[in-house]
Structure formats: C-alpha cells, structure tokens
Amino acid sequence: MVQFSFTAAESVLLGVERAKELLRHKYPFARLEDIFAEALKALLERIDPDRRHPPARAAAIPAQAPKTRNIPAAVKAEVWRRDAGACAFVGPAGRCGTRAFLEYDHVVPWALGGTPDDPGNIRLLCRAHNRCEARRVLG
Ligand SMILES: [Zn+2]
C-alpha cells in the first residue's frame, strides 16, 4: 500500500465530489482511493498507448504501395507491440527502453525509399534517439 498526500485547487475537490456522486452506485462509501483509482483507470484507457494497441486489435496491413510517408495504424499497432512500447535503440550500453516521448522512426527514411507500411522499416525511438538517428542518416 502507498499513501498519497497533496494540495490541490478547489476545482479538483469539486471534481472529486462530482465523481463520488456519479460512482455512488459502484462505491457506496465513496472512499477517495476508489474514486482516484477509477479516475486513473479512465485516464490511462484514454491516453496510454499500451491500452490503445491491445494485441487483439491488430488489423490487416494494406498491401498496396504507399503514396505518403504516413504510417498506417495497423503498422503502428504492430510496431508498438513488437517494441513493447519502448525505445528500440540499441547502443553500447544496451537497449534504451525509454517509455516516454516515443516517436515512430523510419529505419530507411521515406525520402531515401523507405516504406512506411512495412513494420520491418518502422521502429519506436525516444525523441532523443530519433533526432540522433536522423542526424546520423540524413546528415
Ligand atoms: Zn531512446
């Protein structure tokens, strides 16, 4: 168990009280920890890429040649799963593994003929490694 303690704006209190009202049927005692757990769950379902790319949601990857550098959603989902939602850069110290500020990187840049619809040409990189690789490849 962990204990949280913080000071917040009155608007947060109003939000907590409204959430307690809305969740009264589920949590008759409206314990603060239950309300926060529900709020956190709802937030992560909305913003956490791990939850946006669940394994069962893999869609077919289109077979036609790409006309844009945009990476299809199905490719993004496959790459996200393959790279486990973490930076795939491997350096002398091993894999980076950062899980924040991730970007989809074309291994062979689109400008140099790399295709955006081949998961083998796309990888997850953190912002720092994506910039580093862009400088290395494109100069
Ligand atoms: Zn990285």
Backbone and ligand atoms as CSV (ligand in chain L), in Angstrom:
chain,resi,resn,atom,element,x,y,z
A,1,MET,N,N,0.843,-1.187,0.000
A,1,MET,CA,C,0.000,0.000,0.000
A,1,MET,C,C,0.880,1.240,0.000
A,2,VAL,N,N,0.391,2.297,-0.620
A,2,VAL,CA,C,1.094,3.572,-0.624
A,2,VAL,C,C,0.134,4.645,-0.131
A,3,GLN,N,N,0.707,5.729,0.374
A,3,GLN,CA,C,-0.128,6.832,0.841
A,3,GLN,C,C,0.155,8.058,-0.005
A,4,PHE,N,N,-0.907,8.694,-0.503
A,4,PHE,CA,C,-0.765,9.928,-1.264
A,4,PHE,C,C,-1.214,11.082,-0.391
A,5,SER,N,N,-0.542,12.206,-0.550
A,5,SER,CA,C,-0.941,13.414,0.152
A,5,SER,C,C,-0.543,14.598,-0.717
A,6,PHE,N,N,-1.501,15.447,-1.055
A,6,PHE,CA,C,-1.148,16.611,-1.864
A,6,PHE,C,C,-2.183,17.707,-1.663
A,7,THR,N,N,-1.789,18.901,-2.050
A,7,THR,CA,C,-2.680,20.048,-2.006
A,7,THR,C,C,-3.117,20.337,-3.434
A,8,ALA,N,N,-4.398,20.578,-3.624
A,8,ALA,CA,C,-4.899,20.804,-4.979
A,8,ALA,C,C,-5.868,21.980,-4.996
A,9,ALA,N,N,-6.162,22.446,-6.192
A,9,ALA,CA,C,-7.105,23.556,-6.376
A,9,ALA,C,C,-8.514,23.112,-5.983
A,10,GLU,N,N,-9.347,24.081,-5.671
A,10,GLU,CA,C,-10.716,23.770,-5.274
A,10,GLU,C,C,-11.471,23.060,-6.405
A,11,SER,N,N,-11.068,23.348,-7.639
A,11,SER,CA,C,-11.730,22.690,-8.773
A,11,SER,C,C,-11.513,21.171,-8.726
A,12,VAL,N,N,-10.375,20.755,-8.178
A,12,VAL,CA,C,-10.114,19.315,-8.050
A,12,VAL,C,C,-11.082,18.717,-7.030
A,13,LEU,N,N,-11.293,19.438,-5.938
A,13,LEU,CA,C,-12.248,18.976,-4.921
A,13,LEU,C,C,-13.649,18.848,-5.526
A,14,LEU,N,N,-14.038,19.854,-6.319
A,14,LEU,CA,C,-15.361,19.795,-6.942
A,14,LEU,C,C,-15.453,18.598,-7.880
A,15,GLY,N,N,-14.362,18.324,-8.590
A,15,GLY,CA,C,-14.328,17.163,-9.479
A,15,GLY,C,C,-14.439,15.864,-8.710
A,16,VAL,N,N,-13.746,15.778,-7.580
A,16,VAL,CA,C,-13.801,14.570,-6.756
A,16,VAL,C,C,-15.226,14.370,-6.234
A,17,GLU,N,N,-15.851,15.459,-5.781
A,17,GLU,CA,C,-17.216,15.337,-5.243
A,17,GLU,C,C,-18.206,14.922,-6.330
A,18,ARG,N,N,-18.005,15.451,-7.531
A,18,ARG,CA,C,-18.899,15.060,-8.647
A,18,ARG,C,C,-18.671,13.589,-9.004
A,19,ALA,N,N,-17.402,13.174,-9.029
A,19,ALA,CA,C,-17.102,11.768,-9.334
A,19,ALA,C,C,-17.703,10.854,-8.263
A,20,LYS,N,N,-17.651,11.273,-6.995
A,20,LYS,CA,C,-18.259,10.477,-5.919
A,20,LYS,C,C,-19.752,10.296,-6.164
A,21,GLU,N,N,-20.418,11.395,-6.588
A,21,GLU,CA,C,-21.863,11.308,-6.869
A,21,GLU,C,C,-22.128,10.306,-7.996
A,22,LEU,N,N,-21.314,10.410,-9.055
A,22,LEU,CA,C,-21.539,9.562,-10.231
A,22,LEU,C,C,-21.188,8.102,-9.968
A,23,LEU,N,N,-20.290,7.860,-9.013
A,23,LEU,CA,C,-19.849,6.490,-8.737
A,23,LEU,C,C,-20.503,5.911,-7.484
A,24,ARG,N,N,-21.477,6.605,-6.933
A,24,ARG,CA,C,-22.113,6.191,-5.672
A,24,ARG,C,C,-22.686,4.770,-5.767
A,25,HIS,N,N,-23.226,4.441,-6.931
A,25,HIS,CA,C,-23.800,3.097,-7.105
A,25,HIS,C,C,-22.735,2.011,-7.022
A,26,LYS,N,N,-21.523,2.354,-7.493
A,26,LYS,CA,C,-20.436,1.366,-7.510
A,26,LYS,C,C,-19.675,1.366,-6.186
A,27,TYR,N,N,-19.511,2.542,-5.609
A,27,TYR,CA,C,-18.772,2.678,-4.344
A,27,TYR,C,C,-19.657,3.416,-3.338
A,28,PRO,N,N,-20.549,2.704,-2.649
A,28,PRO,CA,C,-21.486,3.358,-1.723
A,28,PRO,C,C,-20.776,4.184,-0.648
A,29,PHE,N,N,-19.542,3.788,-0.282
A,29,PHE,CA,C,-18.833,4.531,0.765
A,29,PHE,C,C,-17.972,5.656,0.184
A,30,ALA,N,N,-17.885,5.733,-1.143
A,30,ALA,CA,C,-17.177,6.813,-1.843
A,30,ALA,C,C,-15.800,7.085,-1.249
A,31,ARG,N,N,-15.050,6.011,-1.024
A,31,ARG,CA,C,-13.692,6.193,-0.485
A,31,ARG,C,C,-12.838,6.888,-1.547
A,32,LEU,N,N,-12.018,7.832,-1.104
A,32,LEU,CA,C,-11.194,8.613,-2.015
A,32,LEU,C,C,-10.305,7.714,-2.876
A,33,GLU,N,N,-9.769,6.649,-2.296
A,33,GLU,CA,C,-8.890,5.763,-3.071
A,33,GLU,C,C,-9.646,5.076,-4.208
A,34,ASP,N,N,-10.927,4.751,-3.990
A,34,ASP,CA,C,-11.712,4.139,-5.067
A,34,ASP,C,C,-11.981,5.144,-6.181
A,35,ILE,N,N,-12.280,6.382,-5.789
A,35,ILE,CA,C,-12.574,7.431,-6.778
A,35,ILE,C,C,-11.320,7.722,-7.622
A,36,PHE,N,N,-10.169,7.827,-6.947
A,36,PHE,CA,C,-8.933,8.090,-7.689
A,36,PHE,C,C,-8.549,6.913,-8.576
A,37,ALA,N,N,-8.757,5.692,-8.102
A,37,ALA,CA,C,-8.438,4.519,-8.914
A,37,ALA,C,C,-9.287,4.508,-10.187
A,38,GLU,N,N,-10.579,4.847,-10.051
A,38,GLU,CA,C,-11.459,4.914,-11.224
A,38,GLU,C,C,-11.000,6.022,-12.177
A,39,ALA,N,N,-10.633,7.180,-11.612
A,39,ALA,CA,C,-10.198,8.303,-12.441
A,39,ALA,C,C,-8.925,7.940,-13.194
A,40,LEU,N,N,-7.993,7.294,-12.515
A,40,LEU,CA,C,-6.729,6.915,-13.143
A,40,LEU,C,C,-6.963,5.880,-14.241
A,41,LYS,N,N,-7.854,4.940,-13.971
A,41,LYS,CA,C,-8.170,3.915,-14.966
A,41,LYS,C,C,-8.756,4.566,-16.225
A,42,ALA,N,N,-9.690,5.492,-16.032
A,42,ALA,CA,C,-10.316,6.166,-17.173
A,42,ALA,C,C,-9.283,6.977,-17.948
A,43,LEU,N,N,-8.386,7.648,-17.236
A,43,LEU,CA,C,-7.352,8.447,-17.893
A,43,LEU,C,C,-6.422,7.564,-18.723
A,44,LEU,N,N,-5.954,6.479,-18.133
A,44,LEU,CA,C,-4.999,5.618,-18.839
A,44,LEU,C,C,-5.641,4.920,-20.030
A,45,GLU,N,N,-6.933,4.588,-19.916
A,45,GLU,CA,C,-7.609,3.981,-21.063
A,45,GLU,C,C,-7.655,4.956,-22.232
A,46,ARG,N,N,-7.646,6.243,-21.906
A,46,ARG,CA,C,-7.718,7.270,-22.960
A,46,ARG,C,C,-6.347,7.611,-23.530
A,47,ILE,N,N,-5.291,7.667,-22.691
A,47,ILE,CA,C,-4.018,8.194,-23.183
A,47,ILE,C,C,-2.875,7.196,-23.254
A,48,ASP,N,N,-3.011,6.025,-22.644
A,48,ASP,CA,C,-1.883,5.085,-22.613
A,48,ASP,C,C,-1.813,4.286,-23.915
A,49,PRO,N,N,-0.744,4.477,-24.717
A,49,PRO,CA,C,-0.643,3.739,-25.984
A,49,PRO,C,C,-0.683,2.226,-25.794
A,50,ASP,N,N,-0.189,1.724,-24.650
A,50,ASP,CA,C,-0.253,0.280,-24.408
A,50,ASP,C,C,-1.690,-0.219,-24.453
A,51,ARG,N,N,-2.620,0.628,-24.002
A,51,ARG,CA,C,-4.029,0.235,-23.993
A,51,ARG,C,C,-4.715,0.539,-25.307
A,52,ARG,N,N,-4.115,1.475,-26.096
A,52,ARG,CA,C,-4.707,1.796,-27.397
A,52,ARG,C,C,-4.330,0.773,-28.451
A,53,HIS,N,N,-3.285,-0.008,-28.195
A,53,HIS,CA,C,-2.851,-1.018,-29.161
A,53,HIS,C,C,-2.894,-2.404,-28.529
A,54,PRO,N,N,-4.074,-2.848,-28.086
A,54,PRO,CA,C,-4.144,-4.175,-27.480
A,54,PRO,C,C,-3.868,-5.245,-28.520
A,55,PRO,N,N,-3.285,-6.376,-28.138
A,55,PRO,CA,C,-2.917,-7.424,-29.078
A,55,PRO,C,C,-4.057,-7.876,-29.979
A,56,ALA,N,N,-5.288,-7.928,-29.474
A,56,ALA,CA,C,-6.404,-8.451,-30.261
A,56,ALA,C,C,-6.831,-7.501,-31.368
A,57,ARG,N,N,-6.380,-6.247,-31.321
A,57,ARG,CA,C,-6.891,-5.258,-32.262
A,57,ARG,C,C,-6.086,-5.160,-33.550
A,58,ALA,N,N,-5.172,-6.079,-33.774
A,58,ALA,CA,C,-4.329,-5.996,-34.960
A,58,ALA,C,C,-5.179,-6.075,-36.222
A,59,ALA,N,N,-5.088,-5.061,-37.061
A,59,ALA,CA,C,-5.840,-5.047,-38.314
A,59,ALA,C,C,-4.909,-5.471,-39.447
A,60,ALA,N,N,-5.494,-5.812,-40.581
A,60,ALA,CA,C,-4.691,-6.217,-41.731
A,60,ALA,C,C,-3.863,-5.034,-42.224
A,61,ILE,N,N,-2.640,-5.303,-42.623
A,61,ILE,CA,C,-1.776,-4.254,-43.145
A,61,ILE,C,C,-2.005,-4.173,-44.652
A,62,PRO,N,N,-2.360,-2.973,-45.160
A,62,PRO,CA,C,-2.670,-2.840,-46.586
A,62,PRO,C,C,-1.501,-3.251,-47.476
A,63,ALA,N,N,-1.831,-3.892,-48.602
A,63,ALA,CA,C,-0.788,-4.433,-49.473
A,63,ALA,C,C,-0.339,-3.458,-50.550
A,64,GLN,N,N,-1.171,-2.447,-50.870
A,64,GLN,CA,C,-0.794,-1.541,-51.953
A,64,GLN,C,C,0.379,-0.646,-51.564
A,65,ALA,N,N,1.076,-0.167,-52.564
A,65,ALA,CA,C,2.250,0.668,-52.316
A,65,ALA,C,C,1.837,1.980,-51.662
A,66,PRO,N,N,2.604,2.438,-50.698
A,66,PRO,CA,C,2.258,3.675,-50.003
A,66,PRO,C,C,2.520,4.907,-50.868
A,67,LYS,N,N,1.619,5.893,-50.762
A,67,LYS,CA,C,1.801,7.133,-51.507
A,67,LYS,C,C,2.260,8.248,-50.581
A,68,THR,N,N,2.203,7.991,-49.306
A,68,THR,CA,C,2.617,9.008,-48.341
A,68,THR,C,C,3.582,8.392,-47.346
A,69,ARG,N,N,4.202,9.276,-46.553
A,69,ARG,CA,C,5.108,8.808,-45.519
A,69,ARG,C,C,4.360,8.427,-44.249
A,70,ASN,N,N,3.023,8.631,-44.264
A,70,ASN,CA,C,2.227,8.323,-43.071
A,70,ASN,C,C,2.241,6.820,-42.791
A,71,ILE,N,N,2.425,6.490,-41.530
A,71,ILE,CA,C,2.483,5.087,-41.130
A,71,ILE,C,C,1.062,4.625,-40.825
A,72,PRO,N,N,0.585,3.552,-41.505
A,72,PRO,CA,C,-0.773,3.065,-41.255
A,72,PRO,C,C,-0.951,2.635,-39.790
A,73,ALA,N,N,-2.173,2.796,-39.295
A,73,ALA,CA,C,-2.466,2.468,-37.890
A,73,ALA,C,C,-2.117,1.019,-37.572
A,74,ALA,N,N,-2.365,0.106,-38.519
A,74,ALA,CA,C,-2.081,-1.311,-38.265
A,74,ALA,C,C,-0.582,-1.541,-38.088
A,75,VAL,N,N,0.221,-0.806,-38.864
A,75,VAL,CA,C,1.684,-0.926,-38.735
A,75,VAL,C,C,2.120,-0.366,-37.392
A,76,LYS,N,N,1.545,0.803,-37.027
A,76,LYS,CA,C,1.892,1.392,-35.724
A,76,LYS,C,C,1.566,0.419,-34.593
A,77,ALA,N,N,0.399,-0.205,-34.690
A,77,ALA,CA,C,-0.007,-1.140,-33.625
A,77,ALA,C,C,0.966,-2.312,-33.545
A,78,GLU,N,N,1.347,-2.851,-34.714
A,78,GLU,CA,C,2.269,-3.994,-34.728
A,78,GLU,C,C,3.637,-3.601,-34.183
A,79,VAL,N,N,4.132,-2.420,-34.586
A,79,VAL,CA,C,5.445,-1.950,-34.123
A,79,VAL,C,C,5.407,-1.692,-32.616
A,80,TRP,N,N,4.301,-1.106,-32.149
A,80,TRP,CA,C,4.181,-0.817,-30.716
A,80,TRP,C,C,4.281,-2.112,-29.906
A,81,ARG,N,N,3.572,-3.129,-30.372
A,81,ARG,CA,C,3.616,-4.425,-29.666
A,81,ARG,C,C,5.016,-5.023,-29.747
A,82,ARG,N,N,5.589,-5.043,-30.948
A,82,ARG,CA,C,6.901,-5.655,-31.144
A,82,ARG,C,C,7.965,-4.974,-30.281
A,83,ASP,N,N,7.936,-3.630,-30.244
A,83,ASP,CA,C,8.944,-2.895,-29.476
A,83,ASP,C,C,8.527,-2.715,-28.017
A,84,ALA,N,N,7.419,-3.338,-27.636
A,84,ALA,CA,C,6.928,-3.337,-26.249
A,84,ALA,C,C,6.748,-1.919,-25.705
A,85,GLY,N,N,6.317,-0.996,-26.586
A,85,GLY,CA,C,6.030,0.365,-26.130
A,85,GLY,C,C,7.230,1.078,-25.544
A,86,ALA,N,N,8.427,0.774,-26.070
A,86,ALA,CA,C,9.645,1.391,-25.532
A,86,ALA,C,C,10.631,1.663,-26.662
A,87,CYS,N,N,11.533,2.602,-26.433
A,87,CYS,CA,C,12.552,2.949,-27.429
A,87,CYS,C,C,13.370,1.714,-27.782
A,88,ALA,N,N,13.496,1.456,-29.096
A,88,ALA,CA,C,14.175,0.251,-29.561
A,88,ALA,C,C,15.644,0.488,-29.871
A,89,PHE,N,N,16.137,1.701,-29.599
A,89,PHE,CA,C,17.541,1.987,-29.904
A,89,PHE,C,C,18.456,1.108,-29.058
A,90,VAL,N,N,19.433,0.510,-29.739
A,90,VAL,CA,C,20.418,-0.312,-29.027
A,90,VAL,C,C,21.794,0.311,-29.230
A,91,GLY,N,N,22.428,0.695,-28.147
A,91,GLY,CA,C,23.763,1.286,-28.187
A,91,GLY,C,C,24.733,0.414,-27.413
A,92,PRO,N,N,25.948,0.930,-27.212
A,92,PRO,CA,C,26.969,0.175,-26.482
A,92,PRO,C,C,26.510,-0.247,-25.078
A,93,ALA,N,N,25.625,0.562,-24.467
A,93,ALA,CA,C,25.159,0.249,-23.109
A,93,ALA,C,C,23.916,-0.633,-23.116
A,94,GLY,N,N,23.504,-1.096,-24.318
A,94,GLY,CA,C,22.303,-1.929,-24.404
A,94,GLY,C,C,21.126,-1.143,-24.944
A,95,ARG,N,N,19.925,-1.730,-24.782
A,95,ARG,CA,C,18.732,-1.096,-25.315
A,95,ARG,C,C,18.322,0.081,-24.450
A,96,CYS,N,N,17.897,1.177,-25.110
A,96,CYS,CA,C,17.477,2.384,-24.383
A,96,CYS,C,C,16.269,2.082,-23.496
A,97,GLY,N,N,15.160,1.635,-24.128
A,97,GLY,CA,C,13.996,1.220,-23.348
A,97,GLY,C,C,13.153,2.333,-22.752
A,98,THR,N,N,13.458,3.599,-23.074
A,98,THR,CA,C,12.646,4.709,-22.573
A,98,THR,C,C,11.197,4.532,-23.029
A,99,ARG,N,N,10.246,4.849,-22.125
A,99,ARG,CA,C,8.836,4.653,-22.447
A,99,ARG,C,C,8.070,5.974,-22.580
A,100,ALA,N,N,8.786,7.096,-22.663
A,100,ALA,CA,C,8.120,8.393,-22.793
A,100,ALA,C,C,8.635,9.107,-24.039
A,101,PHE,N,N,7.848,10.027,-24.573
A,101,PHE,CA,C,8.219,10.817,-25.753
A,101,PHE,C,C,8.633,9.921,-26.918
A,102,LEU,N,N,7.863,8.877,-27.156
A,102,LEU,CA,C,8.200,7.935,-28.225
A,102,LEU,C,C,7.684,8.423,-29.574
A,103,GLU,N,N,8.468,8.133,-30.611
A,103,GLU,CA,C,8.103,8.508,-31.972
A,103,GLU,C,C,8.340,7.301,-32.873
A,104,TYR,N,N,7.548,7.220,-33.951
A,104,TYR,CA,C,7.758,6.156,-34.937
A,104,TYR,C,C,8.843,6.614,-35.897
A,105,ASP,N,N,9.865,5.799,-36.057
A,105,ASP,CA,C,11.011,6.150,-36.895
A,105,ASP,C,C,11.067,5.236,-38.109
A,106,HIS,N,N,11.329,5.843,-39.284
A,106,HIS,CA,C,11.577,5.045,-40.491
A,106,HIS,C,C,13.050,4.636,-40.451
A,107,VAL,N,N,13.354,3.351,-40.411
A,107,VAL,CA,C,14.742,2.879,-40.377
A,107,VAL,C,C,15.455,3.375,-41.645
A,108,VAL,N,N,14.849,3.084,-42.816
A,108,VAL,CA,C,15.295,3.706,-44.066
A,108,VAL,C,C,14.322,4.857,-44.307
A,109,PRO,N,N,14.799,6.100,-44.286
A,109,PRO,CA,C,13.884,7.248,-44.402
A,109,PRO,C,C,13.035,7.191,-45.672
A,110,TRP,N,N,11.818,7.712,-45.558
A,110,TRP,CA,C,10.904,7.755,-46.692
A,110,TRP,C,C,11.567,8.469,-47.867
A,111,ALA,N,N,12.307,9.521,-47.589
A,111,ALA,CA,C,12.985,10.291,-48.636
A,111,ALA,C,C,14.030,9.459,-49.374
A,112,LEU,N,N,14.502,8.394,-48.728
A,112,LEU,CA,C,15.516,7.539,-49.360
A,112,LEU,C,C,14.909,6.218,-49.835
A,113,GLY,N,N,13.581,6.174,-49.952
A,113,GLY,CA,C,12.922,4.996,-50.496
A,113,GLY,C,C,12.390,4.033,-49.459
A,114,GLY,N,N,12.522,4.370,-48.188
A,114,GLY,CA,C,11.985,3.511,-47.130
A,114,GLY,C,C,10.473,3.543,-47.134
A,115,THR,N,N,9.852,2.421,-46.878
A,115,THR,CA,C,8.403,2.346,-46.941
A,115,THR,C,C,7.792,2.449,-45.539
A,116,PRO,N,N,6.674,3.203,-45.434
A,116,PRO,CA,C,6.032,3.348,-44.124
A,116,PRO,C,C,5.083,2.200,-43.784
A,117,ASP,N,N,4.789,1.322,-44.760
A,117,ASP,CA,C,3.798,0.274,-44.477
A,117,ASP,C,C,4.438,-1.081,-44.201
A,118,ASP,N,N,5.755,-1.102,-44.015
A,118,ASP,CA,C,6.445,-2.337,-43.656
A,118,ASP,C,C,6.907,-2.224,-42.202
A,119,PRO,N,N,6.313,-3.017,-41.326
A,119,PRO,CA,C,6.707,-2.924,-39.913
A,119,PRO,C,C,8.215,-3.112,-39.715
A,120,GLY,N,N,8.855,-3.841,-40.640
A,120,GLY,CA,C,10.294,-4.046,-40.538
A,120,GLY,C,C,11.088,-2.768,-40.756
A,121,ASN,N,N,10.452,-1.753,-41.364
A,121,ASN,CA,C,11.140,-0.485,-41.612
A,121,ASN,C,C,10.766,0.579,-40.583
A,122,ILE,N,N,9.904,0.219,-39.640
A,122,ILE,CA,C,9.449,1.188,-38.637
A,122,ILE,C,C,9.862,0.687,-37.262
A,123,ARG,N,N,10.293,1.605,-36.426
A,123,ARG,CA,C,10.625,1.242,-35.047
A,123,ARG,C,C,10.258,2.399,-34.127
A,124,LEU,N,N,10.139,2.077,-32.860
A,124,LEU,CA,C,9.876,3.102,-31.852
A,124,LEU,C,C,11.202,3.630,-31.353
A,125,LEU,N,N,11.325,4.974,-31.352
A,125,LEU,CA,C,12.504,5.605,-30.758
A,125,LEU,C,C,12.037,6.722,-29.839
A,126,CYS,N,N,12.788,6.948,-28.783
A,126,CYS,CA,C,12.504,8.120,-27.953
A,126,CYS,C,C,12.926,9.344,-28.770
A,127,ARG,N,N,12.460,10.503,-28.368
A,127,ARG,CA,C,12.724,11.719,-29.135
A,127,ARG,C,C,14.236,11.943,-29.317
A,128,ALA,N,N,14.985,11.721,-28.261
A,128,ALA,CA,C,16.434,11.953,-28.328
A,128,ALA,C,C,17.089,11.014,-29.336
A,129,HIS,N,N,16.748,9.734,-29.313
A,129,HIS,CA,C,17.368,8.800,-30.251
A,129,HIS,C,C,16.858,9.001,-31.675
A,130,ASN,N,N,15.600,9.450,-31.825
A,130,ASN,CA,C,15.082,9.725,-33.162
A,130,ASN,C,C,15.866,10.882,-33.794
A,131,ARG,N,N,16.129,11.924,-33.014
A,131,ARG,CA,C,16.919,13.055,-33.533
A,131,ARG,C,C,18.338,12.614,-33.858
A,132,CYS,N,N,18.897,11.829,-32.966
A,132,CYS,CA,C,20.259,11.317,-33.127
A,132,CYS,C,C,20.366,10.496,-34.425
A,133,GLU,N,N,19.406,9.620,-34.667
A,133,GLU,CA,C,19.417,8.770,-35.849
A,133,GLU,C,C,19.187,9.588,-37.111
A,134,ALA,N,N,18.306,10.600,-37.038
A,134,ALA,CA,C,18.044,11.469,-38.205
A,134,ALA,C,C,19.333,12.192,-38.605
A,135,ARG,N,N,20.085,12.681,-37.613
A,135,ARG,CA,C,21.352,13.359,-37.910
A,135,ARG,C,C,22.342,12.388,-38.528
A,136,ARG,N,N,22.374,11.155,-37.991
A,136,ARG,CA,C,23.337,10.164,-38.477
A,136,ARG,C,C,23.017,9.768,-39.934
A,137,VAL,N,N,21.710,9.540,-40.223
A,137,VAL,CA,C,21.311,9.038,-41.542
A,137,VAL,C,C,21.245,10.151,-42.585
A,138,LEU,N,N,20.654,11.283,-42.203
A,138,LEU,CA,C,20.439,12.351,-43.173
A,138,LEU,C,C,21.501,13.432,-43.139
A,139,GLY,N,N,22.323,13.411,-42.130
A,139,GLY,CA,C,23.398,14.387,-42.011
A,139,GLY,C,C,22.943,15.700,-41.419
L,1,ZN,ZN,ZN,15.970,6.009,-26.702
